[in-house]
Amino acid sequence: MDYFGWFGYMFAPLAGFFLMVVVVGLVIFAIVTLSGTSAANTAAPEVSAVATVVDKRIESRGGGDMAVSQHHFVSFEQPGGERFELEVPAVQFGLLVAGDRGSVTMKSTQYLAFARELMR
């Protein structure tokens, strides 16, 4: 049963084309956004800051029919009270403990290393 008559037959191909254009546009937008963030991280200077590990969290994405991926984040606090969060590799995530003090090295939003302050 055709609810739209000749109108549906005339515009159904256009609706499919429009949907395809929207999907392709979203994919291109995602690629441009991700490459812009990557370029900004690459161009940024390497910075070290004295900080304390305040908190850690894991964000899981996916599930159901999709593969599950985990992203590991660590929150740092500088001596002046300013806090920031960086995504860290899983290997580094397991080595950092809340309360650790030291120097965190980063490029913009990209975590590079954490040098723990030795106890005296």
N, C-alpha and C positions, 0 to 999 in steps of 0.2 A: 504494500500500500504506500503510495507516494503522497505525503502530506502537502508538498509544495508544488506539485504538478510540473509544468515546463520550467518554472522558476528554479526549482531544485536541480533539474538536469543542466540548466544553463550555468549555475553558479557553483556547483559541486567541484568542478576542476579548479576554479579560482580559490575556493576555500582550502583545498589541498596544497596548492601552490603557496598561498599565504602562510599556512602552517609551516611549510618547509622553509620559507624565507625567515620566519621568526626563529626557528630552531637553529638555522645556520648563523643568524645574527647573534644569538646568545652564545654560541660556541666561539665565534670570532671575538666577541666582547670578553669572554673569560680568558682567552689566550692573550689578548692585549693587556688586560689587567694583571695577569700573572707575570708576563714578561716585563711590565713596567715596574712591579715590585722587585723582581729579580735584578733589573738594571739599577734601580735605586740602591739596593743592598750592595751591589758590586762597586758602584761609584762612591759610596760613602767611605769616609776614613775609618780606620780601625781605632776603636776607643776602649780604654780600660777604666773601670770604675771600682772603687772600694765599696763592697756591699755585703750584706748578710742574707743568706737564704732564709726566706720567711715561710714559704709554703710551696707545695708541689701538687699538681693535679694531672689527671689523664683524661683526655677527651676521646671518646670512641665514636666513630662515624660508620654508617652502613648497617648491615644486619639484614635479616630476612633473606631475600634472594641475592643481596649484594654482599661483597666481601667486606669484612670489618677491618677498619684501619684505626690505629691508635696514635694520638699525638700527645707528646709529653711536654708539659709547661712547668716552669719554675718561676716563682715570684721572688724578686730581690728587693732589698731596702737599703738605700744609701744612708750614711750617717746623718744627713740633714732631714731624713724622714720621707724622702721621695721614693716611691715604689714603682717598679716596672716588671713586666713579665716577658719572658722569652721562651720560644719553643726550643727544646733541647733534644739531641738524639737519645734514644732509649738507653744506650750504654752509659751515657753521662748522667741520665736521670737517676739511675740506680746508685750512683756514687755520691750524689749530693744529698745532704741531710739538713733538715730545718735547723737553723742555729749556726751552720757553718759560716765562718767569716773569711773573706779573702778578696781577690780581685777578679772581676768578671770582664772578659774581653768580648767585644761585639762589633759588628758592622751594621749600623742602622738597626734593623729588627732581627738580624741573624746572629745567633749565639756562636761564639768561636771556642771559648775555653773558660775555665774557672780555676784559679790558683788559690788553693786553700791556705789560710794563714796558719802557721805552725804554732802549737801551744808552747808557751814558755814557762 
